[in-house]
Amino acid sequence: MTTPAGLPRLSAGEFAELYAHVRRRARTSHRGALDDITPRHVVAAAAEVRSGRTVTMAAQIETEQEPDNPEPTGHLMTGAVRGGIESSGLQFARDRFTMNIHGDADSHLDALCHVIYGGTLFGGVDANTVTPAGATALSVEAARDGIVGRGVLLDIPRLRGVPWLEPGDHVTLDDLTAAETAQHVRVSDGDLLFVRVGHRRRRNELGAWHSADMRAGLHPSALEFLADRRVAVLGGDGNNDTAPSSTEGVDFPVHVLAVHAMGLHLLDYLQFEDLAAVCEAEGRWSFLCVIAPLRLPDATGSPVNPIAVF
């Protein structure tokens, strides 16, 4: 049986073997793969800064209801604009936000407590540590000091000569290695890997769709590439998983492999259109990357604005 993109559909047994394979390469601490970013890696990543140009990888926060965003971020203006602006004296304009962190539109980071699989979290931690009051283990607090390292963007639509991958298509391990060759870059241990499928460009040009049902992403077998290279973070402009799922009985196999098996913090629904253009202009696909999640001690994730520095 094959996926809509013509790739083999993984049986439950094949997925279990893949899970065990990538799990053997994983760190076991509460920080997971972040421990693969050493001070040496950060110092080396700083050498990527040459022009001083900066670019965001975050999409604008969505406040309008769309097919892929049934619970948009709420933005309420408070303060002076509610009570009336006076002609003299001091007043403050204020606002309040409410957000579904793990939606299908806004850029966010998944903590290691986000994925519950087989009744456990990453490293075999009891899933009951995630309580109605918050997560008492593996929360986004593990990244409280920020994530700083060498970022690498692999642009799969560029490799294939298309503006985007169509929903349901997969990024394969061979795509990742071919993109390295085409872009004259190599993903190394401790890197922050970003994989473009063109989701955001398609959404911008054609409009939002029910991406929960159909979207491009990584084929689970591509996670062997990340395990072999000891990648520290994975980010995508979709949610990294293809829909419909390519794995029997598992709706989000990439999330299970990356977060639960490998201890990778995931970044979902970024936007790489600005970044890809700067990479082309700079003639390189690696950069210093700085990610600063909010200090939310018991949270399963955080809105995030990753910055690439050239």
C-alpha positions, 0 to 999 in steps of 0.5 A: 500500500502506498501514500498519495505521493506514491511512497510506501505506507508504514505498517504498525510494525514498520513504524515500531522499528523506525521508532526504536531506531531513532530512539537509540540515538536520543538524549535522555535528559529533560532537555532532550536534543537541546543538550546536543547544542554545546557552548562550542556549537553556539560559538561556531554558530556566531561565526555565521554572522557576516552581513548583520542582516536579520530575518524573522521565520514567524508568521503574523499572528492570525486573528480572523477565523479561517478553515485552518484556524477555527479558534483564532487568536483573540486580540482585545484592546483595553485601557485608554481606547476603551475608557476614552482618550483624554486631551491632557494627562497621561494614559496608556493604550493596552491590549490582551491576547488569548491563543490556542498555542497548538493551532494550525496557523500561528507559529509555535514551539512544541515542548517535550510534554506535548506528545503523549504516546503509549501513556508516556512522554519523552524518556518514559516520563509518566504522562500524568505529569501533565495535569489540569494545572499544567505540565510538571515535567518536560515543559517549555521551561526547558528552553527558558534560556533560549535556543541558539545555534546554527540554523540550516534551511533546506528548501524542497520546492526549490529542489523540485522546481515548484513553488510549493509541495501540494498537500499530501506530498512528502519530503523524503530522506533522499529529498533532504540529502539532495537539497544539501547537495543543491544548496552546497550545505551540510547538516551537522550535529547540534544544528537547527534544521528548517525544512520548507515545503511552501505551505505558507506561500500556498496559503498566501496565494491560494487562501487557507484550506482545511490543512488538518485533513491535507498538508505536505510534510516529512515522511516518517522515514526522513527522521532517520536523516535527523537521527544520523545527523544528531539534529537538535531542533526541527522546524517547518512551515507546515506542522512537519507531519503530512496529512493524511498520515502515512502510518497505520494507526498513528495520525502524527508519526513525525511528532511521535518520532521527533518529540517522543522518541528523539526529544526534539523541540518542534517548531510548527507553522513558521514562514520561510518566504522571507528567509529563503529570499535572504538565503538566495541573496546571501548565497548561503543556507546556514545562519545564526538562529535565535529562538526565545520562547516565552517563560511559561513554566507549566506550558506544553508550548509557546508562541515563538519568533525565530530570528535568523542572523546573517 
